[in-house]
Amino acid sequence: MSVISDQVRSFWDIDAATYDRSPSHNPTSTVELAAWGATLRRLLPPPPARVLDVGAGTGFLAIQLARQGYQITAFDLSAGMLARLADKARDEGLEVETVQGDATEPSVQGFEAVVERHLLWTLPDPGRALEAWHYAAERLVLLESLWGAAGGTGERLRRAGHGALRRIRKEQPDHHAEYSAELRAQLPLAGRSTPEALVSLVQSTSWGPARLERLWDVEWATRRGLPSGLDRLLGVSPRYAVIAQ
Ligand SMILES: C[S@@+](CC[C@H](N)C(=O)[O-])C[C@H]1O[C@@H](n2cnc3c(N)ncnc32)[C@H](O)[C@@H]1O
């Protein structure tokens, strides 16, 4: 395994202990979950299709899809994240296969669709990963958010506003730490996961023409669940999907 992969894996192995406490990582509002459920069902072939969730983490997508009757393989570099996912699936009596490995060269294939949420930014070679996923699956569904540096001044201000409100409420940060500047410098999409970048990247691979959709329903449902009027005034970051097949 490369030095970058080692650093990324160690980060997420530690983050696994607290990742799910952030509502942006692990939404629990029934309304937001319903909006995600409808979105996934619309973008994916119907259950019981075989779906590969790459960079599955603690299983936000994998568990929702298993609840809907999909046959899920959750693939991730971090044993810590996968262990959390497996515990959650077991608690609900859901069947989810977990496989540890590097998404750039997945050791599994034969899927009707591959999904990811918030993985691409942390890959050193996202184009190579997309190419590898095309061998593994027939449809590609990327679920992404336009936040941080990628979102420009508006998103920076929104983030600063939400951050200030969270500090006033004495809430914990979303992660135990941040990636180092040295590590981020080796990740071409870190802070640059824009719709333009991802559509171009997908179209530069063998996936070919991509479709882009704004996930308005998920944004609407997420905003409704924010804890205060001030949070709702600041709003939520744009979410979008890039689809190809
Ligand atoms: C931001 S988390 C997203 C987790 C999950 N998809 C979600 O939406 O909550 C990124 C995940 O990608 C995983 N990851 C990072 N690099 C990876 C790689 N090269 N191969 C597989 N998984 C990777 C991390 O271990 C982590 O679980």
The ligand as an SDF file (V2000), in Angstrom:
LIG
                    3D

 27 29  0  0  0  0  0  0  0  0999 V2000
  -15.8630   11.2240    3.6820 C   0  0  0  0  0  0  0  0  0  0  0  0
  -15.8940    9.5030    4.0030 S   0  0  0  0  0  0  0  0  0  0  0  0
  -17.4120    9.0790    3.1520 C   0  0  0  0  0  0  0  0  0  0  0  0
  -18.0270    7.8290    3.7190 C   0  0  0  0  0  0  0  0  0  0  0  0
  -19.4140    7.4840    3.1510 C   0  0  0  0  0  0  0  0  0  0  0  0
  -19.3830    7.2880    1.7240 N   0  0  0  0  0  0  0  0  0  0  0  0
  -20.4460    8.5290    3.5090 C   0  0  0  0  0  0  0  0  0  0  0  0
  -21.0690    9.0680    2.6050 O   0  0  0  0  0  0  0  0  0  0  0  0
  -20.6450    8.7880    4.7080 O   0  0  0  0  0  0  0  0  0  0  0  0
  -14.6720    8.8690    2.9050 C   0  0  0  0  0  0  0  0  0  0  0  0
  -14.5050    7.3540    2.9750 C   0  0  0  0  0  0  0  0  0  0  0  0
  -13.6620    6.9580    1.9040 O   0  0  0  0  0  0  0  0  0  0  0  0
  -12.7780    5.9510    2.3560 C   0  0  0  0  0  0  0  0  0  0  0  0
  -11.6040    5.9420    1.4820 N   0  0  0  0  0  0  0  0  0  0  0  0
  -10.6640    6.8870    1.3430 C   0  0  0  0  0  0  0  0  0  0  0  0
   -9.7600    6.5240    0.4120 N   0  0  0  0  0  0  0  0  0  0  0  0
  -10.1520    5.3180   -0.0650 C   0  0  0  0  0  0  0  0  0  0  0  0
   -9.6520    4.4260   -1.0380 C   0  0  0  0  0  0  0  0  0  0  0  0
   -8.5350    4.7050   -1.7240 N   0  0  0  0  0  0  0  0  0  0  0  0
  -10.3080    3.2790   -1.2730 N   0  0  0  0  0  0  0  0  0  0  0  0
  -11.4470    2.9770   -0.5770 C   0  0  0  0  0  0  0  0  0  0  0  0
  -11.9630    3.7830    0.3620 N   0  0  0  0  0  0  0  0  0  0  0  0
  -11.3370    4.9400    0.6180 C   0  0  0  0  0  0  0  0  0  0  0  0
  -12.4790    6.3570    3.7860 C   0  0  0  0  0  0  0  0  0  0  0  0
  -11.9760    5.2800    4.5470 O   0  0  0  0  0  0  0  0  0  0  0  0
  -13.8330    6.8580    4.2450 C   0  0  0  0  0  0  0  0  0  0  0  0
  -14.5960    5.7960    4.7890 O   0  0  0  0  0  0  0  0  0  0  0  0
  1  2  1  0
  2  3  1  0
  2 10  1  0
  3  4  1  0
  4  5  1  0
  5  6  1  0
  5  7  1  0
  7  8  2  0
  7  9  1  0
 10 11  1  0
 11 12  1  0
 11 26  1  0
 12 13  1  0
 13 14  1  0
 13 24  1  0
 14 15  1  0
 14 23  1  0
 15 16  2  0
 16 17  1  0
 17 18  1  0
 17 23  2  0
 18 19  1  0
 18 20  2  0
 20 21  1  0
 21 22  2  0
 22 23  1  0
 24 25  1  0
 24 26  1  0
 26 27  1  0
M  CHG  2   2   1   9  -1
M  END
$$$$
